[in-house]
Amino acid sequence: MKRTAYYLILLVFALVSCDPMEDINQELKDMDTGFRSNLTYALTEDDYADIADLALEADETDTDNAGFIASRMYFTDAVPAADYIPLLIADMYPGLGLGSTVDVTYNYSGDMPEDYAMYTEAADYELSTEEYSSFDGILEVTGYYSPAYPPEVYLPEVLAAGIADPSNGDMVLVEYLYSGTDAKVDFESASDVTVWSEGFDTDLGVFTATSVVGAQEWAASSYGDDAYAKISGYSGGAQDNEDWLISSAISIDGIDQPALHVTQAAKYLNDQWDQITVLVSTDYDGSDIAGATWDEQTFTTLPSGSDYVFVASEGADLSGYAGQDIYVALKYLSTTANAATWEVDEVVITTPGAATVIGPAPETRKDFYEYSNGEWTKAEGVYNVQAEDYNAMGSPGKYDNFSSSDVPGDYIPALLDEKYPLAGESVEVVVVYRYYAGSTMTLASTYTKTAGTWASSYDYVTETSGQFLYGSSGWVFDPTITFTLSAADFQIIVDYVESNFGASYIDSYGTGDYYYGASAYYGNFDMRDGHWNADVFGSAEEAIAEAIALAVLPAKYPNITTQVNGVDMYFVVNYAYYNGANGSGSVKYQVTKSGPDPEFTLVD
């Protein structure tokens, strides 16, 4: 009935007004047909997808931001919650009226402080195999560091040799192999590795026979399962011969400690060892034997010279020919006085094999090293989360990174307790870690040991909350947080007084103080004279304002920021008091310094 009368009044007003429709529309717009409520809500994963859909309904060209919200499930300064959460609230609460508020909890990602760029942008330096072996024989075999061979001892020298012209303050992330267990090395088990060989299995292979003197020549031969190259200067009697069997060019470039081995047998030699020789040349042109320089190779392990039993020689060192092509020659001589039979089963070039390493396989580690005052040292106060750490954490080990579903703050404090068990109060550690948000990136944060717990100064994605208000223009973002002090909040003040000003200000029950006048028992401030410190404050209101700013707000909101989505952050705190009669008051603050040690400045 009242609403009908209201419309009749508007009709009359329309007949006499100079601009009737404008005024009527304003009156109808201001009329609140819904109900007012103050709600709280936390976004779910499905809500981010719904927000993306609503954004496209509102603006079908907003595909980039909609896709960002749906896939990453957080907001940024570039994709602000203030622009998108109102779409969801309007869809969820169509019946709420003017003045209604919804305090929404959502994920937010802010820019990482520039102080961490030295870690997140550090150059990578991966150790090569040779860099392990350049300082120690054991490391040459194992190829990784261990407790007996700590990286902190060897890496400074490796970096000094490997990085040219470093400057003070340069930072590198060094990747190397490490095992927490020292390995045992069995050098006796090492065997040579063949890098080149000719076995004359069907013919003379890569060798070419050249007869300089005599009718007898090198030829392929066999007996039973043995195949070999053979020559004899005996034909109806001993004959004069000079015969060469010369290989094609053999490259030994890049072969570590090459060695030449010959497996041979000789009969009827009669100690005429100069009649069978093994030689090496680097300047043979493939035809002019006499014009080439030939170096005789000396072996101490030789066949008997009187039977056909093959004997494998030791290795003749070829290191002097490093980086060159060589030719291997088997030179045979015989005379009418003596003509031996020479059989060569195999010519082989080897490199030393690796000794057996007994111990667990090493893992890859990455640590920061900093250049200062002419030397490289491991960066202090910084910990790079290792692959083994992610694996030990469980879910983050799947891809060796954190994400919005595996937030760093849920895992890193426990990791630091393990890595720094003796860390005392206020110890700080910069933690560098990998984070996935559409792509994998390197992030960093300072963790501080406070009251026995590690707390972070920065998380890439944090859970935050913001208030949204329904006004004449619809739902808008309002970062002001309004709440009323509870009994627990008053106890925070009492405990703060005892810690900072002494127990003399605390009542016998431990629930009230005489410095600010807070009482957890009554849930109010006592503003009567004698219940607050008149030597410090000019009024009870001043005492109350300081109590909330120094005790309550820092304890309840330790990581609050000065702005949310570019809007200044405020608190409105309501409280109960007693000054002979019960009453209530309110005080407003602006956040003027972000956490972890926030500051709150009185506004009203």
C-alpha positions in Angstrom: 0.0 0.0 0.0 2.8 2.4 0.9 4.6 1.6 -2.4 1.3 2.3 -4.4 1.1 5.7 -2.7 4.7 6.3 -3.5 4.1 5.8 -7.2 1.0 8.2 -7.1 3.3 10.8 -5.6 5.8 10.3 -8.3 3.0 10.7 -10.9 1.9 14.0 -9.5 5.5 15.1 -9.3 5.9 14.2 -13.0 3.1 16.5 -14.0 4.6 19.6 -12.3 8.3 19.0 -12.8 10.3 20.8 -15.4 12.2 17.6 -16.3 9.9 14.9 -14.9 11.4 11.7 -16.4 15.0 12.4 -15.3 13.9 12.9 -11.6 11.6 9.9 -11.7 14.3 7.6 -13.1 16.8 8.7 -10.4 14.2 8.0 -7.7 13.6 4.5 -9.1 17.3 3.9 -9.4 17.9 4.8 -5.8 15.0 2.7 -4.5 16.5 -0.5 -3.0 14.2 -3.5 -3.9 16.6 -6.1 -2.5 17.8 -7.0 1.0 21.1 -5.9 2.5 23.6 -8.6 3.7 27.3 -8.9 4.5 28.7 -12.2 3.3 32.0 -14.0 3.0 33.0 -16.3 0.1 36.1 -18.2 -1.1 36.5 -18.8 -4.8 36.7 -22.4 -5.9 38.6 -23.8 -9.0 35.2 -23.9 -10.8 34.6 -20.3 -10.0 37.6 -19.1 -12.0 36.2 -21.0 -15.1 32.8 -19.4 -14.5 34.4 -15.9 -14.2 36.1 -16.5 -17.5 32.8 -17.5 -19.2 31.0 -14.4 -17.7 33.8 -12.2 -18.9 33.4 -13.4 -22.5 29.6 -12.9 -22.2 30.3 -9.3 -21.2 33.0 -8.8 -23.8 33.6 -11.5 -26.4 36.9 -9.9 -27.4 38.3 -10.4 -23.8 39.7 -13.8 -24.8 43.3 -13.3 -23.4 42.3 -12.3 -19.9 39.5 -14.9 -19.8 41.8 -17.6 -20.8 44.4 -16.4 -18.3 41.9 -16.6 -15.4 40.5 -20.0 -16.4 44.0 -21.6 -16.8 46.0 -20.0 -14.0 43.2 -19.5 -11.4 44.6 -16.3 -10.0 44.5 -12.5 -10.6 47.3 -10.0 -11.2 47.6 -6.3 -11.4 47.2 -6.6 -15.2 44.2 -8.9 -14.8 42.7 -7.4 -11.6 40.2 -9.1 -9.4 38.4 -5.8 -9.1 37.3 -6.1 -12.8 36.2 -9.7 -12.8 35.0 -10.9 -9.4 32.0 -8.5 -9.5 30.7 -10.5 -12.5 30.5 -13.6 -10.4 29.0 -11.9 -7.4 26.2 -10.4 -9.5 25.5 -13.8 -11.0 25.6 -15.6 -7.6 23.6 -13.0 -5.5 21.1 -11.3 -7.8 18.8 -10.6 -4.8 21.2 -8.5 -2.7 20.4 -4.9 -2.3 22.3 -1.6 -2.0 24.9 -1.5 0.7 25.5 -5.2 0.7 29.0 -6.5 0.9 30.8 -9.8 0.0 34.3 -10.4 1.4 35.8 -12.7 -1.3 38.9 -14.8 -0.8 40.9 -15.3 -4.0 44.3 -16.1 -5.4 46.6 -13.1 -6.3 50.0 -12.9 -7.9 52.1 -9.7 -7.5 55.4 -8.7 -9.0 58.4 -10.3 -7.5 60.7 -7.7 -5.8 63.7 -6.7 -7.9 66.1 -7.7 -5.0 65.7 -11.3 -6.2 66.7 -10.7 -9.8 70.4 -11.6 -9.0 69.1 -15.2 -8.3 66.3 -15.6 -10.8 68.4 -14.2 -13.7 71.7 -15.8 -12.8 73.6 -17.4 -15.7 73.8 -21.2 -15.7 77.1 -23.0 -15.6 77.1 -26.8 -16.1 80.3 -28.7 -15.3 81.8 -30.8 -18.0 83.3 -34.3 -17.5 86.8 -32.9 -17.9 86.3 -30.3 -15.1 85.8 -33.0 -12.5 89.1 -34.8 -13.5 91.2 -31.7 -13.7 92.0 -31.6 -10.0 91.9 -35.2 -8.6 92.4 -38.8 -9.9 89.4 -40.1 -7.9 87.1 -37.4 -9.3 88.4 -38.3 -12.8 87.0 -41.8 -12.2 83.8 -41.0 -10.3 82.8 -37.8 -12.1 80.9 -36.3 -9.1 81.5 -34.7 -5.8 80.8 -36.3 -2.4 81.4 -35.6 1.3 85.1 -36.5 0.9 85.3 -34.3 -2.2 83.0 -31.4 -1.3 82.0 -29.1 -4.2 82.8 -26.0 -2.1 86.5 -26.9 -2.3 86.7 -27.6 -6.0 84.1 -25.4 -7.7 85.9 -22.1 -7.0 88.9 -23.3 -9.0 86.6 -24.7 -11.7 84.8 -21.4 -12.1 88.0 -19.4 -12.0 89.3 -21.4 -15.0 86.0 -21.6 -16.8 84.6 -18.0 -16.6 86.6 -15.3 -18.2 86.7 -11.7 -16.8 84.1 -11.9 -14.0 83.1 -8.8 -12.2 82.4 -8.3 -8.5 78.8 -9.3 -7.7 78.5 -11.7 -10.6 76.3 -14.7 -9.7 76.1 -18.1 -11.5 73.9 -21.1 -10.8 76.4 -24.1 -11.0 75.0 -27.5 -12.0 77.0 -30.5 -10.9 76.7 -34.1 -9.8 76.8 -35.0 -6.1 76.4 -38.1 -4.0 75.9 -38.0 -0.2 77.9 -41.3 0.0 81.6 -41.5 -0.9 82.3 -44.0 -3.6 84.9 -46.7 -3.6 87.0 -47.1 -6.8 88.2 -50.4 -7.9 91.1 -49.5 -10.2 92.1 -53.2 -10.7 88.9 -53.9 -12.5 89.6 -51.3 -15.2 90.2 -52.8 -18.7 91.3 -51.2 -21.9 88.6 -50.2 -24.5 89.3 -51.0 -28.1 88.9 -47.9 -30.4 90.3 -49.4 -33.6 91.3 -52.9 -34.7 92.1 -55.2 -37.7 91.7 -59.0 -37.2 92.3 -60.2 -40.8 89.2 -62.3 -40.5 88.8 -62.9 -44.3 91.5 -61.0 -46.0 94.2 -58.4 -45.2 91.5 -55.8 -44.4 92.7 -52.2 -44.3 96.3 -53.3 -44.7 98.1 -53.3 -48.1 101.0 -55.6 -48.8 104.1 -54.3 -50.6 107.1 -56.4 -51.6 110.3 -54.5 -51.9 112.7 -57.5 -52.2 112.0 -61.2 -53.0 109.2 -63.3 -54.3 107.5 -64.0 -51.0 104.6 -61.7 -49.9 102.1 -61.1 -47.1 98.8 -63.1 -47.4 95.7 -63.8 -45.4 95.8 -67.3 -43.9 94.0 -69.4 -41.3 94.2 -72.5 -39.2 91.2 -73.9 -37.5 89.2 -71.0 -36.1 92.2 -68.6 -36.2 92.5 -66.1 -39.1 95.7 -64.0 -39.5 98.1 -62.3 -41.8 101.1 -64.5 -42.6 104.5 -64.3 -44.3 107.4 -66.6 -44.7 110.7 -66.1 -46.6 111.3 -69.9 -46.9 110.7 -71.4 -50.3 112.8 -74.5 -51.0 115.2 -72.8 -48.6 115.7 -69.5 -47.0 115.3 -66.5 -49.4 116.1 -62.8 -49.3 113.0 -60.7 -48.7 111.8 -57.3 -47.6 108.0 -57.1 -47.3 105.7 -54.4 -45.8 102.1 -54.7 -44.6 100.9 -51.1 -44.1 97.5 -49.9 -42.8 95.4 -47.1 -44.3 95.3 -43.9 -42.3 94.1 -44.3 -38.7 92.8 -41.2 -36.8 93.6 -41.1 -33.1 92.3 -37.5 -32.7 90.4 -37.2 -29.4 91.4 -40.6 -28.1 92.6 -40.4 -24.5 96.0 -42.2 -24.0 95.9 -44.3 -27.2 98.0 -47.5 -27.1 99.0 -50.0 -29.9 98.8 -53.7 -29.3 99.9 -56.6 -31.6 98.9 -60.2 -31.1 101.5 -62.3 -33.0 103.3 -65.6 -33.3 106.8 -66.4 -34.9 108.7 -69.6 -35.6 112.1 -70.3 -36.9 113.1 -66.8 -35.8 116.3 -67.9 -34.1 116.5 -64.6 -32.1 116.6 -62.5 -35.2 114.1 -60.0 -33.8 115.2 -57.3 -36.2 113.5 -59.3 -38.9 110.0 -58.7 -37.6 109.3 -55.1 -36.6 106.2 -52.9 -36.0 106.5 -49.3 -37.1 104.3 -46.1 -37.1 104.5 -43.2 -39.5 102.5 -39.9 -39.8 103.9 -38.8 -43.2 103.5 -41.9 -45.4 101.8 -40.9 -48.6 100.5 -44.3 -49.5 103.2 -45.4 -51.9 106.7 -44.0 -51.0 107.8 -46.3 -48.2 111.4 -45.1 -48.3 110.5 -41.5 -48.3 108.4 -41.7 -45.1 109.6 -41.5 -41.5 109.0 -44.7 -39.6 109.1 -45.0 -35.8 109.8 -48.5 -34.5 107.5 -49.6 -31.6 109.1 -51.5 -28.8 107.3 -54.4 -27.0 108.5 -56.4 -24.1 105.8 -59.0 -24.3 106.8 -61.1 -27.3 106.1 -64.6 -28.8 108.7 -67.3 -28.2 109.9 -67.2 -31.8 109.9 -70.9 -32.0 106.2 -71.9 -32.2 102.8 -70.8 -33.5 101.4 -69.7 -30.2 99.9 -66.2 -30.4 101.0 -63.8 -27.7 99.3 -60.4 -27.1 101.7 -57.5 -26.5 101.3 -54.8 -23.9 100.3 -51.4 -25.3 102.9 -49.2 -27.0 102.1 -45.5 -26.1 100.8 -43.5 -29.1 100.1 -40.3 -27.1 102.9 -38.6 -29.0 100.8 -38.8 -32.1 97.8 -37.1 -30.6 95.7 -35.2 -33.1 97.2 -36.8 -36.1 96.6 -39.7 -38.6 99.0 -42.6 -38.3 99.9 -45.6 -40.5 100.9 -48.9 -38.8 103.4 -51.1 -40.7 104.4 -54.7 -40.2 107.9 -55.0 -41.7 109.3 -58.4 -42.5 112.9 -59.3 -43.4 114.6 -62.6 -44.3 117.9 -63.7 -45.6 119.4 -66.8 -47.1 120.7 -67.5 -43.6 117.4 -67.2 -41.7 113.8 -67.1 -42.9 111.2 -67.1 -40.1 107.5 -67.5 -40.4 105.5 -64.5 -38.9 101.8 -64.6 -38.2 99.9 -61.6 -36.9 96.4 -62.3 -35.5 95.3 -58.8 -34.6 96.4 -55.2 -34.5 94.5 -53.1 -32.0 94.5 -49.5 -30.7 93.0 -49.0 -27.2 92.2 -46.3 -24.6 92.2 -46.9 -20.9 88.8 -48.2 -19.6 87.1 -46.8 -16.5 87.6 -48.3 -13.1 84.6 -49.7 -11.4 82.8 -47.2 -9.1 81.1 -48.8 -6.2 78.4 -46.6 -4.6 75.0 -45.0 -5.3 74.4 -43.0 -8.4 74.9 -39.3 -8.0 72.1 -36.7 -8.3 72.1 -33.3 -10.1 72.5 -30.3 -7.8 72.4 -26.6 -8.5 74.0 -24.0 -6.2 74.7 -20.3 -6.4 78.2 -19.1 -6.5 79.2 -15.4 -6.3 82.3 -13.6 -7.5 83.8 -11.2 -5.0 87.3 -9.8 -4.2 88.9 -12.0 -6.9 87.4 -15.4 -6.0 84.3 -17.5 -6.4 82.5 -18.6 -3.2 79.2 -20.3 -2.6 76.6 -17.7 -2.0 75.6 -17.5 1.7 72.1 -17.2 3.0 70.5 -18.7 -0.1 69.2 -22.2 -0.8 68.2 -23.4 -4.2 65.5 -26.1 -4.0 67.0 -29.3 -5.5 65.4 -32.0 -7.6 65.8 -34.4 -4.7 63.9 -31.9 -2.4 60.9 -31.8 -4.8 60.9 -35.6 -4.9 61.0 -35.8 -1.1 58.0 -33.4 -0.9 55.8 -35.7 -2.8 53.5 -34.0 -5.3 55.9 -31.2 -6.4 58.4 -34.0 -7.4 56.2 -34.9 -10.4 57.6 -32.0 -12.4 60.2 -30.6 -9.9 58.3 -27.4 -9.4 55.6 -25.7 -7.3 52.3 -24.5 -8.7 48.9 -23.0 -7.6 47.9 -26.5 -6.5 51.3 -27.1 -4.7 52.0 -23.7 -3.2 55.6 -23.1 -2.0 54.5 -22.0 1.5 53.0 -25.4 2.2 56.3 -27.2 1.7 59.3 -24.8 2.1 59.1 -24.3 5.9 59.4 -28.0 6.5 62.3 -28.1 4.0 64.1 -25.3 5.9 63.6 -27.1 9.2 65.5 -30.0 7.7 68.2 -28.0 6.0 68.8 -25.5 8.9 67.9 -27.5 12.1 70.0 -25.1 14.3 68.6 -21.9 12.9 67.8 -19.4 15.6 65.3 -16.6 15.8 65.3 -14.0 13.0 67.6 -16.1 10.7 66.9 -15.3 7.1 67.3 -17.6 4.1 66.6 -16.7 0.4 64.9 -19.7 -1.1 65.0 -20.0 -4.9 62.5 -22.4 -6.5 60.7 -23.3 -9.7 57.1 -22.4 -10.2 54.6 -23.4 -12.9 52.0 -20.9 -14.1 51.4 -21.6 -17.7 55.2 -21.9 -18.1 57.9 -22.8 -15.6 59.8 -19.9 -14.1 62.4 -19.3 -11.4 61.2 -17.4 -8.3 62.7 -16.4 -5.0 61.5 -15.4 -1.5 63.1 -14.6 1.8 62.0 -16.9 4.6 62.5 -15.7 8.2 62.5 -17.8 11.4 60.0 -16.2 13.6 58.8 -17.7 16.9 60.1 -21.1 15.7 58.3 -20.9 12.3 59.6 -20.1 8.9 57.6 -17.3 7.3 57.9 -16.0 3.7 58.2 -12.3 2.7 56.8 -13.1 -0.8 54.8 -15.8 -2.5 54.2 -15.7 -6.2 50.6 -16.7 -5.7 49.0 -15.8 -2.4 45.6 -16.2 -1.0 44.1 -12.8 -0.3 40.7 -11.3 0.3 38.9 -8.2 -0.8 35.6 -6.6 -0.1 33.1 -6.0 -2.8 30.3 -3.5 -2.3 26.9 -3.2 -4.1 26.3 0.5 -4.9 24.2 2.5 -7.4 26.6 1.5 -10.2 26.6 -2.2 -9.3 29.2 -4.3 -7.6 32.5 -2.6 -7.1 35.8 -3.5 -5.3 36.3 -1.9 -1.9 39.5 -3.1 -0.2 38.5 -1.8 3.2 38.3 -4.5 5.8 35.8 -4.0 8.5 35.6 -6.1 11.6 34.7 -5.9 15.4 37.2 -6.8 18.1 36.5 -10.1 19.7 37.6 -11.4 23.1 40.5 -13.1 21.4 41.6 -9.8 19.8 41.5 -8.1 23.3 43.7 -10.9 24.6 46.2 -10.1 21.8 46.5 -6.6 23.2 46.9 -7.9 26.8 49.7 -10.3 25.6 51.3 -7.5 23.7 51.4 -5.3 26.8 53.0 -8.0 28.9 55.7 -8.7 26.2 56.5 -5.1 25.6 55.8 -3.2 28.9 55.9 -5.8 31.6 53.7 -7.9 33.8 53.1 -5.0 36.1 50.4 -3.7 33.7 48.5 -7.0 33.7 45.7 -7.9 36.1 45.9 -11.0 38.3 43.8 -13.0 35.9 46.0 -12.3 32.9 43.0 -11.1 30.8 43.2 -7.4 31.2 45.8 -4.6 31.1 46.2 -1.1 32.6 48.3 0.3 29.7 45.7 0.4 27.0 42.7 -0.6 29.1 41.9 -3.8 27.2 39.9 -6.6 28.8 39.5 -10.0 27.1 37.2 -11.1 29.9 34.6 -8.3 29.2 35.5 -7.9 25.6 35.9 -4.2 25.7 38.2 -1.2 26.5 37.8 0.3 30.0 38.0 4.1 29.4 37.7 5.1 33.1 40.6 6.9 34.6 43.2 4.5 36.1 42.5 1.8 33.6 44.8 3.2 30.9 48.2 4.9 31.1 47.6 8.6 31.4 51.3 9.3 31.6 51.6 8.2 28.0 48.3 9.0 26.4 46.3 12.2 26.4 43.0 10.3 26.2 41.6 6.8 26.3 40.8 7.1 22.6 44.5 7.6 21.9 45.3 4.5 23.9 42.7 2.5 22.0 44.0 3.7 18.6 47.6 2.7 19.4 46.5 -0.7 20.9 44.7 -1.7 17.7 47.5 -0.3 15.4 50.5 -1.9 17.2 49.0 -5.1 18.6 45.9 -6.3 16.9 46.3 -5.5 13.2 50.0 -6.7 12.8 49.0 -9.9 14.6 45.9 -10.6 12.5 47.3 -9.3 9.1 51.1 -9.8 9.1 51.3 -10.0 5.3 48.9 -7.3 4.4 49.9 -5.0 1.5 49.5 -1.2 1.1 47.4 -1.7 -2.0 45.1 -4.3 -3.5 44.6 -4.1 -7.2 46.0 -0.6 -7.2 43.6 0.6 -4.5 44.8 1.8 -1.0 44.1 -0.6 1.8 42.1 0.5 4.8 40.8 -1.1 8.0 37.7 -0.1 10.0 37.8 -1.6 13.4 34.8 -1.5 15.7 35.1 -2.1 19.4 33.1 -2.1 22.7 34.0 0.1 25.6 32.9 0.9 29.2 33.1 4.3 30.8 30.5 3.9 33.4 28.1 2.8 30.7 28.5 0.4 27.8 29.1 1.8 24.4 30.8 1.2 21.1 33.3 3.0 18.9 35.1 2.8 15.6 38.6 3.7 14.3 39.9 3.7 10.7 43.5 3.0 9.6 45.4 3.1 6.3 48.0 0.4 5.6 51.2 2.5 5.0 53.8 -0.3 5.0 53.4 -3.8 3.6 54.2 -7.0 5.6 55.9 -9.0 6.9 56.2 -6.0 9.4 53.2 -3.9 8.3 52.4 -0.4 9.6 49.0 1.0 10.1 48.4 4.8 10.3 45.4 6.3 12.0 43.0 8.1 9.6 39.9 8.7 11.7 
